[in-house]
């Protein structure tokens, strides 16, 4: 009991956000607000005060904001985050004797009771506040305390003074916090660039960008392609690995076990005599070319994202220089990757349990820092779930300590808890199961989990309908309508989304074989030539959708996502809204790429900020059509061959005759 | 990075039970099992092993039990708690190289691959295990390692050895835990007596136990009443405060502001010249009488519970001896209790913010310890939510450190989070909102929250249909049927329940005034004479219900509670089951005390351990009627004037002709 202060009577618990008991930071983007809620209460019936305090990690001084009581012992406070990096926050609550006294005085006065002694109690409380104040305020408080105690003055006048807002405000600004309870932990929020929350990615193989068939594309060719990518409205151009590619066990076309001399190999078979993860594949160009590409891309509003794939071809310099970083088999060979009985002899995984793991970690960090120095700020990390969690937490922490604007996207297609853990420990964005969500109920459940539970505090979804590894069954059979549909879903369900092009906009749907999600003639193993000007290309449709995203803040974050019931299982309906400026988007998607579907949507008007008795306008930003609706029940019909979706901007207030000056 | 061990690749998170990040212990009763679950995973595809370890708090050595993989990275382990007091538990997980190797060897062998090198890898792993073993096991392991490496022996035979269960078991018993991950916290479970989980309370005013009207009852009179209480099947006899009662501002009948000399005063107006919380009201008897009552009660299987009401009448010795423990007003008077504009001048609350709070805490603890020394083991604590949380946590912790069999019931009728906090910090049982739950949906929601969420880990509900302070509206109007109905609900929804009698069994339903929940002529302010032999007394019905509780383990805990749909809002249906011995109870209650209701129940057969295609028997333990049912859909009709409920024992297997020896 010696160290206990038994008079700390306030309790603080149930704090949100608090990830795993404060083990991990919550995530926000710059300019956002951190809303903190907690259960705060005390014994008995005394009034409480509570503050939320916050500071940038590198600062010492706290800034305090008052918390407000909501309901059922729940309190809320909020602070803005305006700088990249870490912020700390904590909570403080205390029993407020003056507030309690003031409340009770009002009740007693109202009941006509004599409050002579109560006024003396108040005088004491105010003079205690005076002792905590200085200068003029101290004098003012002393004066009020004295006035309250002048028993010869009329009680009514003294009660008026005691209950005045002026007295309350000044006493409140000198609170008695001797027995304040501080929440036991300091919590952390990490602040990322806005692009962490809102981004449109385009993945493209540089080597397939050559103007002529049979040629190996270069960074210069990619430069020429920038305006094409930018015209579709993307803001991140993600390049698969640009490093030298190994020869040993190099894969041929369609993942053939052996390559011909003409085969370029897989971009993920990293490392050759030319170099490893810090080198550039010579057929793409020089470091200088690469840096120029970064600059040119920037001019078009595009950030170039690189691939971080920590694995080696047998020809990688590490294999010779750092055999200790690999697993050596009893026969003296290096252990290749395997998923028994499958063997991947073109890939040597790094052995993270080796004795020299510290050197390995440092080297891997230096790879990222090397590209950061070249100007890269976004990394898509290949298979992070096959390297130790502790490594990622350390590496990302180290990089972001000096470069808090760096974004890491986790390509972890694995079990949900593993994906969430990677997000918690530092990945800025994460791939999701979006590609394999098909039914209305699947979408509702999964995206409710991602956007309406604690998951959203640390897991930022990035939605990809396809990748070089993922050609889902639905894309194989649905033709152009399904590509339009999946694009709208990805781009409106997710503030972050991406496509792998030009396969996507050209509706490439041929699998290597039936039942496979691999592309036929995949770019992973060969150079492809794409006809970007094909009349059926979706480039303009994609451009329109990305323009809608840019013009509507509602689509630039995910937390407001709400699903609305429909009476047809093929019609998915959801909305997003931004508060400032007022912006509401309502999306209805026909989930069938084959048939026209119609039905009734049952809108949650509250979620849309609408009222039942007033008509409102919905404006289809895809087709430019306008409809007048009223109430929650509205009819929809969508022909997937024309337009598989509505993206409605909802305009809450429409003019009626009552708006005319001369109405009545 | 210096202090980091980067090779600890296993992750442990999402541990349950873990109350508020380990801040509070989970609760169990003696003989129960602590089932611990956690998300445990690692990077990549390696196999894991995990153990749960536990120890009594006072022991140093851990006992380990293996954890088993469930699904979706969830693991489970369990340990029994066989002693009162605190247990600690923790988790440990590690990447198991041998298990991984063995799994992969099996896959490769199955695919017909050459595994020559793999066998050498295995030999290395087994000889590493040998180095961790001693004596004969070390020798055996060495032998196996050597055998695996004899390349001249046939591969098939060596594979058979490598994959043998014998090798797996012995290697597993010498695991490589160098890089094991320990969960960051040691967690705690507190083990209480079985009565903490399963108890039937009877509250009774000793002063109303005199054989003749107008007399003040004594402990001896209570002794004479013991067999009556025991015959109804109760096991806790709870007495309102037995201490001297103050004279100043003593309340008269029906809470009249002033008392006549004949009025006995409120039992909660504690303290007079006779003494305070450690004294006995002289009209009840002596300390010796009280101790004899405890002994006599014990003979009847009854524990006597005392009331702990930390408040004072103006005549309490503390007021003179420890004025510093009270709030002194500027006019020199002691602050009485108030809830403005209401004043309770007969009660002085203790001022916990006083400078001498340490002395006050010690004194209050000594009150409980005093009665513990007299043999009391159960305390019902009056209004704990009006005293500081920190005090309770300290006081209960202190008392239970030496007396872990002591039970504290929190009488906190307040907001839910306050009630839950009191439970977390140490109260063994808690009053609930049961008295104010009326509709089917209310019951389902509230009792699902209490029994199927984390709340159950620390909050043990005790259900009271009435108390001296609570005569709910439904009891005022429903007559005998509603008392029967509420008794069945309390006694079967809650393994812990209680009634305030004889008011309850005599169906006392007269309120002091319309709209009030106070009893007319409340025993709080006067001595009552009850005719226990009235023919309409529920004593036999109560006895039957308590006998059913004692004979059916299903009703002795709450965690198995499940609600089953019915097609009539007045029919509430739920079940409980105990695994050992197999015991399933199905309760259906007509929530209307006025009308016969019928309808269909839609049983969750899984929850009952039944199968759809086999008939089963339900045996009404209240009426002794038997019914044969099959499938989930069954018809119910209940006349509240005859029996407001069924309490069915479900017998899963019924004999059919197939059970005869000569059937086919």
Interface residues (C-beta under 8 A of the other chain):
Chain A: X1 X4 X6 X7 X8 X9 X11 X13 X14 X20 X21 X22 X23 X39 X41 X42 X43 X44 X45 X72 X73 X95 X103 X104 X107 X108 X110 X111 X113 X117 X120 X121 X123 X124 X179 X184 X329 X330 X331 X333 X338 X339 X340 X341 X352 X353 X357 X358 X361 X385 X386 X387 X388 X389 X390 X391 X394 X415 X416 X417 X418 X421
Chain B: X1 X4 X6 X7 X8 X9 X11 X13 X14 X20 X21 X22 X23 X39 X41 X42 X43 X44 X45 X72 X73 X95 X103 X104 X107 X108 X110 X111 X113 X117 X120 X121 X123 X124 X179 X184 X329 X330 X331 X333 X338 X339 X340 X341 X352 X353 X357 X358 X361 X385 X386 X387 X388 X389 X390 X391 X394 X415 X416 X417 X418 X421
